[in-house]
Amino acid sequence: MSTAVHFGAGNIGRGFVGLLLHQGGYEIVFSDVAAPLVDAINAAREYTVHEVGEGGVDTVVTGFRAINSATDPDELIAAIATADVVTTAVGPTVLRFVAPHIVAGLGLRDPAAAPLQVMACENAINATDLLRDEMAAAAGDGWDAVSGRAVFANTAVDRIVPAQDAGGGIDVTVEPFFEWAIERGPFGDTPPTIPGAHFVDDLTPYIERKLFTVNTGHATTAYFGAEAGIERISDALADAEIRRRVEAALEETSELLIVTHELDAATQHEYRRTILRRFRNPALPDTVWRVGRQPLRKLSRHERFVGPAAEAIERGLPVDALVAAMGAALRFDDQEDAQAVDLQRMLREQSAAEFTAAVTGLEPEHPLFARVERIVAERQAELAA
């Protein structure tokens, strides 16, 4: 049986990537640093992925085990050395911790074996390229000796997996919709077997369509919802004013996507409608606090707000709704989220210009800089009042 090593045994790992790998016939080796989760996975023979909402089904996953990468790195490295596929769902900032394990596994891999197929399934543009760069940095002078033992394909992934109810074990609740687009080129004639995934020649439109529609829309809903004191994402979109603001932001990103990638306007409009319908799914117990967490990352240069807004304003396209969404993000104050705490601290300690440069990565001469600096100053005035 083919084997896949997946970094990140959390809800996305089990409820999306691991599920599709299982359906492709892979034995799954989950890697994680959370000892209780690793122990729970190894104590189970199966788990169920519950799709909630229209058309949802239950799927039982079998054929898996877990390794604690913090306490058993040698076991993990040995698994990578003989695996067919490696995937990740750990968050872009964690890839640098994953990279050394994969490099070590490649070092033990039979040079005559088929190349390891590596795919980072993260909410970031070209995350697999980032992982490969981190691997090259970890390997140093030894990179040339092992780099040919793997192939690297960028992916675009999309599935809403909310925070799970306590006491649910390792079962996972997800929405029925999913999309996994993967670069075809790196695999040549032997792509991995992943039912439901689709292989494409140019991934960029899929990545940006997803990031600038799903992620932008989700975060916009969360930040306006939190500002209004609403707990659930579905309830936030039931509010007419919040729905109007989210739709306005997605109209701006859609105009950019249509211009940039020559997308069919009617198709993009329907895609946007589908996304908003997913967010309104009342069966998903998703909260504004889960979706809004890590606001500093979400306000960074190539993420869901500044990324499309910078491109749009450079092209002379409207950005008012996106800037308004950034303003709501600046008001996201969750004492249980480290980045939200840092965000509010930085707003109090730095000037508007310093904050704008540090958080967004925009140059002061960029046409978006002054727009963002203005809403930062407005938030700072609120905090000082």
N, C-alpha and C positions, 0 to 999 in steps of 0.2 A: 504493500500500500504506500502511496505517496504521502509525504509528511510536510506539514506547514508549521513553522514556528511563528507565533504571533505575540508581539510585545504589547502588553496592556490587556489584562484579563477583566477589565471593567465592563460596564454595560454595553458600550459600543463594540468592544472586542468580542463579547459573547453573543450579543444580540444582533450583530450585523456582519462583521468581517468573519468571525468564527463560524457563524451560521452558514454563510455562502461557501466557505471553504469546506465545511462538512458536507454540504450538498454536492460539492465537486469531488467528493471521494477522498479527501485528505484526512489523515490522522492529525489532530491538532495538538500542538504543544504550546500552552499558554505560558508566557513569562510575565512575572509581576514581582513587586517588592512588598506587597501587602500580605504578610504571613497568614492572617486569618482567611483571606480570600483564596490563597493558594491551597491552604488546608481544606477548605470547603469544596473546592473543585476536585481535589484528589480523593475526597471522601464520597463523591457522587459518581454514579455510573451514567447518568444522563441529566440533562436539564431541558426545560421547555422555553421556547421563545413564543410569547403571546402577542399576536398582532391585535390591536384594539381599534375599532372603527369599522367603517364600511368595507366589506370584503376581507376582513381579518381572519386568519387561521392560526392554529397552534402547530408548532413544529418541534419535534423532539430531536435533540442533538446528542449524539453518542460519539465514542472514539476520541477521547481527549484526555489530557493530563496537564499538570501545571508544575512549573519550576520556579522556585524563589531565586531570582537572579542576584539578590543581595547575599544570600547564604550558600547558594549552590552554583556559583558561576561556571565551574568546570563542567557540571552536568549540562548546563545551558549551551556552552560552547561546543560540547560534543554533539548535542542535538542539531545545532546549526551546521556543523561540519558535514552532516549526512542528509540535511533537509533538502527539499525541492523548492520550497517557497519560504520567504520571510516577509511578514507584514508587520505594520505598527499601527497603533491607535493610542498614542501616549501624550499627544500634544507636541507642537513643534519645538518648544523649548526643552523638551526632555530627550530629543533625538541625540544630542551629544553624549548622553549617558548610555544610550542603546548602542551607539556606533562601535565602541571598543569590543563589545561582545561579538558583534558580527565580524569584525576584522579578525578576531582571534579564531572564530569558527572557520573563516576562509583560509586561515593559515594551516588548519588541520585538514582541509578538504582535499580529496584526491584530485590532482590537476587534470586527470583524464575524465572526471565526472562532468555531467552536464552542468552548466553554470547555474548558480543559485539565483532564483528570480526574486528580486527585492522590490517591494512596493510599500511606500509610506502612505498610509490612509489617514491623512490629517486635514484639518480645516486651514489649509495654507496653500498658496500657489507654489507649485513645483516642490512639494515637500520631499520627494524622493531625491531630487537634486541636492537639497539641503542635507539629507541623511548621508548621501555619498560624499559630500564635502566634509562632513564631520568624520566620516570613516577615513578619508584620506588624511585629515589632520591627525587622527588618532594613530594611524599607521606610520606616519612620517616617511622616512626613507624606505620603509618596507612596502609602501603602497603599490609600487609597480609590480612587485612579485605576486600579489594576491588579487589585484583589481580585475584581472582577466577571468577570475573564477566566479564572477557574478555579473548579472545584467540588471539594469536599474530602469524602472518604468514609473513615470509620474501617474497619478490617479486623481480622480475627482469623486468624492464619496458624499452621499446624501441620504441620511435617515434620521428622523427625530427619535431619540431614545431618552425619555425623561428620567429624572431621579426616580428610583424604585422605592416601593413601600418597604418599610422595615419588616424583617421577618419573612421576606419572600425567598430566602435562600439564594441559589444562583440562577433561578429562573429570571427571565428578562421580559419586560413589557415594552413593545415598540409600536410604531405606526405601520400600517400596511405598505405605504409607499417607500421605495428605495431606488437609488441610482448609484451605480459604480461604473464609471468610465475609466478606461485604462489605455495608455499609449500602446499601440500595436507594434511599432517599429522595433523596439529593443529585443523583442522575443523572436524575431524571424519567423520560422515555420513552426515553432513549438511554444505557443502561448500557454499559460496555465489554464487549467480546467476550472472555471468558476461560473456555474450557471447563474444567469441573471445579469452578469457583468457584460458590458459591451466594449469592444476594442475599437479604437478610433485612430485615424492617422494624425489628426491635429487636436490635441487635448485642450489647448488654450481657451477656445470658446466655451467648452464645458466647465472648465475650472472657474472662469470669470462669471459665467451665467449663474453658476451655483453660488459662488461667494457673494456676488453683488445682488442676488435676488433672495436666496434662502437666508444666508447669514446676515445680510444687511436688514432684511425684513424682520427676521427673528429678533435681532438685537434692538432694532427700532421699537418693536412692540414691547420688549422687556423694559427698556428705559422709560418710555412714556407711561407704561403700565405701573412701574415702580413709583414714578413721579406722582401718579394719580392715586397711589395707595391700593392698587389692585394686585391680588396675589397670583392668579393663574393667567397664563398666556391666552387661553381661549376666552376668558372673561375680559381681558384687556381689549381684544379685537372685537368684542361685542359692544364696546363703547364707541359710539359713532365718531367722536372727535379723534380718538386714537386711531381708529380705522382709517379715517381721512388722512391723517399724518403719515401713517405707514404706506398707504397707497400712493401718496405724493412722493415719498422717498423712492419707492420702487418704480414710479413713472420716470424719475430722473435717471435711475440706473438702467432702466430698460432702454431709454433713448440713447444712452452711451453705448450699450451693448449692440443695439441695432446698427449704429453708425460704425462702431469699431470692427465688428465681426460680420457685418452685412447679414445679420439675422433677419428672417422674415418677421415683419412687425406683428402680423396676426398670430403667428406661432409663439412669439415671445409674450404677447398679451395673454394667450391662453395658459402659458407656463406660469405667468405671474398669478393668474386666477387660481391655478392649481395649488401654488404655494400658499396663498392666503387661505384657501379652503383647508389645507393641512393644518395650519396654525389654529384654525377655529375648531378642530376636532375636540369635542368635549370629553371624549373618552381618554384623552392623554392628560395625565395629572402633572402637567408641566408648569413650572413657576417662573415668574419674572426674575427671581433671584438666581435660579440655576442658569438661565439663558443669559442674564446680564453679567455674570461673574467675569472677572479678569478684564475690567474696562480699559486698563492701560494698554493691554495687547490689542484690544479691539479698536482703539483709537490710534494705533501705530500706522506708519507710512503706507504699507502695502496691504492693509486690512480692509474691512468691509465698509468703512466710512470714508476715511481719508483717501484710500486708493481710488475708488470711483469718483469721488468729488474732485480730486486733483486732475484726473484725466478729463473729466467733464468740463471743468472751468478752463483748462488749456484749450479745449475745442470750442469755447464760447457757449457751452450748453448750461442750462440752469442747475443750480446747486442749493437753492434756498432750503428745500426740505431736508436734504442731507445735513446741512449745517445746523438746522433746527434739531435734528436727531442727535448730533454731536453735543448740542447744548443740554439735551436730556441726559446723555451719558455722563456729562460733568456733574450732574446732580445725583448720580447713583451712589448711595451711601449705605453700604452693607458692612456692618462691623464684623461679620463672619467671613468676609472675603478680603484677603490680604491686599490685593491690588486696589480694591475700592477704598480701603483705609489709606493706602499710599497715595491714591489719587487725591483724596481730600486734604491730606497733609501737604502734598506738593502745591496744591492750589493756594494754601495758606502761606507757604514759605517762599514761593518763587514769584517773580513778576510774570505778567501775562505773556510777554515775549519769551521769557526763559522757559516757561511751562510749554508753550506752543511748540517751540523748537525741540525740547527734550522729548515730549510725548509723541508728537506727530511726525517728527523727522523732516518736516518741511523747511526749506530754506526761506529766510526772511523775504527774499525777492519774489518768491512764488506767489502767483495771484490768489491762492487760497489762504495764504498765511494770515493776511490782515483780517479776513473773514473769521477765521478760527480764533485769532487773538482777541477779537471783539467779544465773542461769546465767552471766552475764558475770563475776560475782565468783568463781564456781567455776572458770572458766577462768583467771582472773587468779591464783588461788591455785595452780593447776597450774604456771603459768609461773614463779611465784616460788619454787616448791619446789626 
